[in-house]
Amino acid sequence: MVDVVRTSKRLSYVLRHHPGCIGIALDAAGWVDVDDLLAALAAHGLRLTRTQLDEVVASNDKQRFAFDESGTRIRASQGHSVAVDLGYETADPPAELFHGTVERFLPAILADGLRPGRRHAVHLSADVGTARTVGGRRGRPVVLRVDAARLAGDGAQFSRSANGVWLVDAVPPGYLAVV
Ligand code: HQG
């Protein structure tokens, strides 16, 4: 039996942040050949069949990984810290989006706005519940409402990842309100 959660965490680590730790490289859009990935993982202690990989990808609670159309390559759908261009098209966001964080970050966020930190983009959720879960990873969650329509109207480019996360470069403080 494959441990899907543990395997997903390992895949996130490799496909978003540290492909070099198992000796692979991602292409410019974040893809890697599935056979190369499985061989590299096996060489570093994680033996996984293609069927087991399919199971991890399909059962992932947030659909973090995607195969290309031919099924020969795989990538993380968002969340990278390494340089990749995921190629998502610019999309009109809903009027409001949400960001989950914790109290201790609020003074900095309300002064500087939301910044991507070590990731490529600020991650926003379409609903309050999801944002609360994201914030809850770090403590008691605080949810911020983003005036996405106005921010887009003022020129910010939004895109939506294959797994439904809204991405934007930054959110200045004037577009934020605590829910
Ligand atoms: C905070 C997980 C100080 C921000 C989740 C957050 C999400 C600031 C932290 C995805 C700040 C960054 C992303 C500022 C933002 N000053 N703190 N100006 N601007 N912050 O993990 O959004 O399970 O990089 O509030 O579910 O928490 O990995 O971003 O607390 O979808 O697939 O800096 O990661 O998905 O933290 O989470 P992160 P995030 P996965």
py3Dmol code that shows the C-alpha trace and the ligand (Angstrom):
import py3Dmol

protein = """\
ATOM      1  CA  MET A   1       0.000   0.000   0.000  1.00  0.00           C
ATOM      2  CA  VAL A   2       1.298   3.417  -0.915  1.00  0.00           C
ATOM      3  CA  ASP A   3       1.088   6.118   1.763  1.00  0.00           C
ATOM      4  CA  VAL A   4      -0.699   8.752  -0.328  1.00  0.00           C
ATOM      5  CA  VAL A   5      -0.255  11.673   2.067  1.00  0.00           C
ATOM      6  CA  ARG A   6       3.423  11.046   2.652  1.00  0.00           C
ATOM      7  CA  THR A   7       4.031  10.493  -1.063  1.00  0.00           C
ATOM      8  CA  SER A   8       2.116  13.664  -1.937  1.00  0.00           C
ATOM      9  CA  LYS A   9       4.288  15.662   0.473  1.00  0.00           C
ATOM     10  CA  ARG A  10       7.433  14.226  -1.089  1.00  0.00           C
ATOM     11  CA  LEU A  11       6.122  15.034  -4.570  1.00  0.00           C
ATOM     12  CA  SER A  12       5.279  18.610  -3.515  1.00  0.00           C
ATOM     13  CA  TYR A  13       8.780  19.035  -2.126  1.00  0.00           C
ATOM     14  CA  VAL A  14      10.395  17.758  -5.320  1.00  0.00           C
ATOM     15  CA  LEU A  15       8.046  19.242  -7.939  1.00  0.00           C
ATOM     16  CA  ARG A  16       7.593  22.660  -6.309  1.00  0.00           C
ATOM     17  CA  HIS A  17      10.806  23.382  -4.483  1.00  0.00           C
ATOM     18  CA  HIS A  18      13.756  20.999  -4.783  1.00  0.00           C
ATOM     19  CA  PRO A  19      13.844  18.853  -7.944  1.00  0.00           C
ATOM     20  CA  GLY A  20      17.625  18.821  -7.660  1.00  0.00           C
ATOM     21  CA  CYS A  21      17.484  16.851  -4.419  1.00  0.00           C
ATOM     22  CA  ILE A  22      16.705  13.716  -6.461  1.00  0.00           C
ATOM     23  CA  GLY A  23      18.764  14.824  -9.437  1.00  0.00           C
ATOM     24  CA  ILE A  24      15.991  15.893 -11.802  1.00  0.00           C
ATOM     25  CA  ALA A  25      15.257  19.207 -13.481  1.00  0.00           C
ATOM     26  CA  LEU A  26      11.876  20.677 -14.360  1.00  0.00           C
ATOM     27  CA  ASP A  27      11.300  22.202 -17.765  1.00  0.00           C
ATOM     28  CA  ALA A  28      10.347  25.866 -18.103  1.00  0.00           C
ATOM     29  CA  ALA A  29       6.687  25.107 -17.399  1.00  0.00           C
ATOM     30  CA  GLY A  30       7.403  22.837 -14.441  1.00  0.00           C
ATOM     31  CA  TRP A  31       6.979  19.494 -16.218  1.00  0.00           C
ATOM     32  CA  VAL A  32       9.118  16.427 -15.745  1.00  0.00           C
ATOM     33  CA  ASP A  33       8.962  13.115 -17.567  1.00  0.00           C
ATOM     34  CA  VAL A  34       7.083  10.575 -15.414  1.00  0.00           C
ATOM     35  CA  ASP A  35       9.563   7.750 -16.071  1.00  0.00           C
ATOM     36  CA  ASP A  36      12.471  10.018 -15.127  1.00  0.00           C
ATOM     37  CA  LEU A  37      10.670  11.061 -11.948  1.00  0.00           C
ATOM     38  CA  LEU A  38       9.901   7.480 -10.918  1.00  0.00           C
ATOM     39  CA  ALA A  39      13.481   6.378 -11.614  1.00  0.00           C
ATOM     40  CA  ALA A  40      14.903   9.297  -9.627  1.00  0.00           C
ATOM     41  CA  LEU A  41      12.547   8.692  -6.708  1.00  0.00           C
ATOM     42  CA  ALA A  42      13.472   4.991  -6.681  1.00  0.00           C
ATOM     43  CA  ALA A  43      17.150   5.907  -6.653  1.00  0.00           C
ATOM     44  CA  HIS A  44      16.428   7.993  -3.572  1.00  0.00           C
ATOM     45  CA  GLY A  45      14.505   5.399  -1.629  1.00  0.00           C
ATOM     46  CA  LEU A  46      10.917   5.840  -2.818  1.00  0.00           C
ATOM     47  CA  ARG A  47       9.844   2.982  -5.066  1.00  0.00           C
ATOM     48  CA  LEU A  48       6.586   3.830  -6.729  1.00  0.00           C
ATOM     49  CA  THR A  49       4.860   2.183  -9.681  1.00  0.00           C
ATOM     50  CA  ARG A  50       3.112   4.228 -12.332  1.00  0.00           C
ATOM     51  CA  THR A  51      -0.201   2.843 -11.051  1.00  0.00           C
ATOM     52  CA  GLN A  52       0.618   3.987  -7.527  1.00  0.00           C
ATOM     53  CA  LEU A  53       1.601   7.428  -8.830  1.00  0.00           C
ATOM     54  CA  ASP A  54      -1.718   7.625 -10.683  1.00  0.00           C
ATOM     55  CA  GLU A  55      -3.486   6.759  -7.436  1.00  0.00           C
ATOM     56  CA  VAL A  56      -1.616   9.481  -5.497  1.00  0.00           C
ATOM     57  CA  VAL A  57      -2.404  12.077  -8.169  1.00  0.00           C
ATOM     58  CA  ALA A  58      -6.076  11.088  -8.508  1.00  0.00           C
ATOM     59  CA  SER A  59      -6.784  10.852  -4.769  1.00  0.00           C
ATOM     60  CA  ASN A  60      -4.967  14.033  -3.779  1.00  0.00           C
ATOM     61  CA  ASP A  61      -7.311  16.167  -1.687  1.00  0.00           C
ATOM     62  CA  LYS A  62      -6.345  19.392  -3.465  1.00  0.00           C
ATOM     63  CA  GLN A  63      -5.463  17.938  -6.865  1.00  0.00           C
ATOM     64  CA  ARG A  64      -1.951  19.326  -6.414  1.00  0.00           C
ATOM     65  CA  PHE A  65      -0.453  17.473  -9.412  1.00  0.00           C
ATOM     66  CA  ALA A  66      -1.407  17.126 -13.051  1.00  0.00           C
ATOM     67  CA  PHE A  67      -0.290  14.991 -15.979  1.00  0.00           C
ATOM     68  CA  ASP A  68       0.036  16.504 -19.420  1.00  0.00           C
ATOM     69  CA  GLU A  69      -2.399  15.500 -22.156  1.00  0.00           C
ATOM     70  CA  SER A  70      -0.356  12.500 -23.205  1.00  0.00           C
ATOM     71  CA  GLY A  71       0.158  11.370 -19.620  1.00  0.00           C
ATOM     72  CA  THR A  72       3.925  11.204 -20.059  1.00  0.00           C
ATOM     73  CA  ARG A  73       4.797  14.280 -17.978  1.00  0.00           C
ATOM     74  CA  ILE A  74       3.741  15.502 -14.546  1.00  0.00           C
ATOM     75  CA  ARG A  75       3.947  18.795 -12.676  1.00  0.00           C
ATOM     76  CA  ALA A  76       2.643  20.549  -9.580  1.00  0.00           C
ATOM     77  CA  SER A  77      -0.308  22.765 -10.523  1.00  0.00           C
ATOM     78  CA  GLN A  78       0.781  25.637  -8.254  1.00  0.00           C
ATOM     79  CA  GLY A  79       2.806  26.490  -5.161  1.00  0.00           C
ATOM     80  CA  HIS A  80       6.299  26.552  -6.678  1.00  0.00           C
ATOM     81  CA  SER A  81       9.277  28.384  -5.281  1.00  0.00           C
ATOM     82  CA  VAL A  82      11.538  27.415  -8.217  1.00  0.00           C
ATOM     83  CA  ALA A  83      11.314  29.510 -11.379  1.00  0.00           C
ATOM     84  CA  VAL A  84       8.607  28.130 -13.662  1.00  0.00           C
ATOM     85  CA  ASP A  85       6.089  29.690 -15.990  1.00  0.00           C
ATOM     86  CA  LEU A  86       2.943  27.613 -15.557  1.00  0.00           C
ATOM     87  CA  GLY A  87       1.376  29.319 -18.549  1.00  0.00           C
ATOM     88  CA  TYR A  88      -2.091  29.810 -17.093  1.00  0.00           C
ATOM     89  CA  GLU A  89      -4.116  32.334 -19.008  1.00  0.00           C
ATOM     90  CA  THR A  90      -5.101  35.594 -17.408  1.00  0.00           C
ATOM     91  CA  ALA A  91      -8.658  35.293 -16.140  1.00  0.00           C
ATOM     92  CA  ASP A  92     -11.281  37.650 -14.747  1.00  0.00           C
ATOM     93  CA  PRO A  93     -11.576  36.912 -11.035  1.00  0.00           C
ATOM     94  CA  PRO A  94     -14.852  36.829  -9.128  1.00  0.00           C
ATOM     95  CA  ALA A  95     -15.750  40.087  -7.386  1.00  0.00           C
ATOM     96  CA  GLU A  96     -14.269  38.893  -4.106  1.00  0.00           C
ATOM     97  CA  LEU A  97     -11.540  36.433  -3.241  1.00  0.00           C
ATOM     98  CA  PHE A  98     -10.224  35.398   0.171  1.00  0.00           C
ATOM     99  CA  HIS A  99      -6.888  34.855   1.842  1.00  0.00           C
ATOM    100  CA  GLY A 100      -6.357  32.861   5.018  1.00  0.00           C
ATOM    101  CA  THR A 101      -3.599  33.892   7.357  1.00  0.00           C
ATOM    102  CA  VAL A 102      -2.963  34.294  11.087  1.00  0.00           C
ATOM    103  CA  GLU A 103      -3.095  37.240  13.491  1.00  0.00           C
ATOM    104  CA  ARG A 104       0.662  37.606  13.827  1.00  0.00           C
ATOM    105  CA  PHE A 105       1.056  38.426  10.116  1.00  0.00           C
ATOM    106  CA  LEU A 106      -1.726  41.008  10.060  1.00  0.00           C
ATOM    107  CA  PRO A 107       0.265  44.150  10.936  1.00  0.00           C
ATOM    108  CA  ALA A 108       2.749  43.458   8.118  1.00  0.00           C
ATOM    109  CA  ILE A 109       0.007  42.477   5.664  1.00  0.00           C
ATOM    110  CA  LEU A 110      -2.101  45.551   6.394  1.00  0.00           C
ATOM    111  CA  ALA A 111       1.003  47.746   6.005  1.00  0.00           C
ATOM    112  CA  ASP A 112       2.584  46.116   2.920  1.00  0.00           C
ATOM    113  CA  GLY A 113      -0.261  44.095   1.397  1.00  0.00           C
ATOM    114  CA  LEU A 114      -0.081  40.412   0.511  1.00  0.00           C
ATOM    115  CA  ARG A 115       3.290  39.392  -0.862  1.00  0.00           C
ATOM    116  CA  PRO A 116       4.160  36.064  -2.475  1.00  0.00           C
ATOM    117  CA  GLY A 117       7.058  35.430  -0.119  1.00  0.00           C
ATOM    118  CA  ARG A 118       9.127  32.551  -1.428  1.00  0.00           C
ATOM    119  CA  ARG A 119       6.359  31.349  -3.748  1.00  0.00           C
ATOM    120  CA  HIS A 120       5.658  32.784  -7.205  1.00  0.00           C
ATOM    121  CA  ALA A 121       2.329  34.299  -6.492  1.00  0.00           C
ATOM    122  CA  VAL A 122      -0.072  35.185  -3.733  1.00  0.00           C
ATOM    123  CA  HIS A 123      -2.586  32.334  -3.327  1.00  0.00           C
ATOM    124  CA  LEU A 124      -6.230  33.315  -2.982  1.00  0.00           C
ATOM    125  CA  SER A 125      -9.286  31.148  -2.366  1.00  0.00           C
ATOM    126  CA  ALA A 126     -12.712  31.463  -3.934  1.00  0.00           C
ATOM    127  CA  ASP A 127     -14.535  30.882  -0.641  1.00  0.00           C
ATOM    128  CA  VAL A 128     -14.138  31.771   3.009  1.00  0.00           C
ATOM    129  CA  GLY A 129     -14.095  28.150   4.184  1.00  0.00           C
ATOM    130  CA  THR A 130     -11.082  27.240   2.052  1.00  0.00           C
ATOM    131  CA  ALA A 131      -9.256  30.400   3.160  1.00  0.00           C
ATOM    132  CA  ARG A 132      -9.958  29.514   6.778  1.00  0.00           C
ATOM    133  CA  THR A 133      -8.414  26.081   6.240  1.00  0.00           C
ATOM    134  CA  VAL A 134      -5.325  27.632   4.605  1.00  0.00           C
ATOM    135  CA  GLY A 135      -4.876  30.060   7.530  1.00  0.00           C
ATOM    136  CA  GLY A 136      -5.545  27.265  10.011  1.00  0.00           C
ATOM    137  CA  ARG A 137      -2.308  25.527   8.965  1.00  0.00           C
ATOM    138  CA  ARG A 138      -0.471  28.162  11.033  1.00  0.00           C
ATOM    139  CA  GLY A 139      -2.757  28.755  13.995  1.00  0.00           C
ATOM    140  CA  ARG A 140      -6.091  30.408  14.599  1.00  0.00           C
ATOM    141  CA  PRO A 141      -7.110  31.565  11.132  1.00  0.00           C
ATOM    142  CA  VAL A 142      -7.854  35.133  10.134  1.00  0.00           C
ATOM    143  CA  VAL A 143      -9.555  35.598   6.764  1.00  0.00           C
ATOM    144  CA  LEU A 144      -9.027  38.630   4.552  1.00  0.00           C
ATOM    145  CA  ARG A 145     -11.437  39.648   1.818  1.00  0.00           C
ATOM    146  CA  VAL A 146      -9.771  40.820  -1.381  1.00  0.00           C
ATOM    147  CA  ASP A 147     -11.572  43.306  -3.590  1.00  0.00           C
ATOM    148  CA  ALA A 148     -10.561  41.313  -6.632  1.00  0.00           C
ATOM    149  CA  ALA A 149     -12.825  43.096  -9.113  1.00  0.00           C
ATOM    150  CA  ARG A 150     -11.339  46.490  -8.268  1.00  0.00           C
ATOM    151  CA  LEU A 151      -7.784  45.130  -8.209  1.00  0.00           C
ATOM    152  CA  ALA A 152      -8.297  43.559 -11.647  1.00  0.00           C
ATOM    153  CA  GLY A 153      -9.905  46.780 -12.868  1.00  0.00           C
ATOM    154  CA  ASP A 154      -6.800  48.619 -11.710  1.00  0.00           C
ATOM    155  CA  GLY A 155      -4.634  46.385 -13.881  1.00  0.00           C
ATOM    156  CA  ALA A 156      -3.602  43.379 -11.769  1.00  0.00           C
ATOM    157  CA  GLN A 157      -3.438  40.122 -13.710  1.00  0.00           C
ATOM    158  CA  PHE A 158      -5.164  37.152 -12.129  1.00  0.00           C
ATOM    159  CA  SER A 159      -4.958  33.542 -13.196  1.00  0.00           C
ATOM    160  CA  ARG A 160      -6.508  30.356 -11.913  1.00  0.00           C
ATOM    161  CA  SER A 161      -4.436  27.204 -11.485  1.00  0.00           C
ATOM    162  CA  ALA A 162      -5.555  23.813 -12.779  1.00  0.00           C
ATOM    163  CA  ASN A 163      -6.624  22.969  -9.224  1.00  0.00           C
ATOM    164  CA  GLY A 164      -8.694  26.100  -8.662  1.00  0.00           C
ATOM    165  CA  VAL A 165      -6.319  28.349  -6.725  1.00  0.00           C
ATOM    166  CA  TRP A 166      -6.431  32.030  -7.756  1.00  0.00           C
ATOM    167  CA  LEU A 167      -2.986  33.530  -8.303  1.00  0.00           C
ATOM    168  CA  VAL A 168      -1.904  37.174  -8.411  1.00  0.00           C
ATOM    169  CA  ASP A 169       1.471  38.877  -8.046  1.00  0.00           C
ATOM    170  CA  ALA A 170       0.538  40.934  -4.997  1.00  0.00           C
ATOM    171  CA  VAL A 171      -2.407  42.536  -3.250  1.00  0.00           C
ATOM    172  CA  PRO A 172      -1.815  46.104  -1.978  1.00  0.00           C
ATOM    173  CA  PRO A 173      -3.332  46.887   1.445  1.00  0.00           C
ATOM    174  CA  GLY A 174      -6.069  49.125   0.027  1.00  0.00           C
ATOM    175  CA  TYR A 175      -7.801  46.089  -1.489  1.00  0.00           C
ATOM    176  CA  LEU A 176      -7.931  44.111   1.771  1.00  0.00           C
ATOM    177  CA  ALA A 177     -10.418  43.923   4.617  1.00  0.00           C
ATOM    178  CA  VAL A 178     -10.554  41.541   7.554  1.00  0.00           C
ATOM    179  CA  VAL A 179     -13.685  39.378   7.270  1.00  0.00           C
TER     180      VAL A 179
END
"""
ligand_1 = """\
40
HQG
C 1.743 35.523 4.752
C -1.097 25.457 0.737
C 3.802 39.058 6.311
C 0.557 34.803 4.203
C -2.302 26.278 1.124
C 0.910 33.356 4.540
C -2.389 27.295 0.005
C 2.647 37.844 4.768
C 2.420 33.343 4.444
C -0.965 27.435 -0.476
C 2.628 38.935 3.893
C 2.916 32.726 3.165
C -0.388 28.766 -0.140
C 3.262 40.143 4.313
C 1.571 37.313 2.961
N 3.837 40.153 5.526
N 3.238 37.901 5.973
N 3.301 41.244 3.550
N 1.969 38.574 2.775
N 1.978 36.865 4.167
O 2.519 28.992 2.539
O -1.223 31.366 1.153
O -1.127 22.288 0.804
O 3.607 30.722 1.020
O -0.647 35.188 4.831
O -3.446 25.499 1.280
O -0.414 30.275 3.337
O 0.845 23.417 -0.126
O 1.165 30.823 1.406
O 0.505 32.999 5.835
O -3.199 26.919 -1.055
O -0.977 22.644 -1.633
O 2.858 34.704 4.459
O -0.235 26.417 0.193
O -1.401 24.514 -0.211
O 2.724 31.334 3.289
O -0.495 28.984 1.250
P 2.575 30.394 2.028
P -0.315 30.430 1.860
P -0.626 23.134 -0.291
"""
view = py3Dmol.view(width=600, height=400)
view.addModel(protein, "pdb")
view.setStyle({"model": 0}, {"cartoon": {"style": "trace"}})
view.addModel(ligand_1, "xyz")
view.setStyle({"model": 1}, {"stick": {}})
view.zoomTo()
view.show()
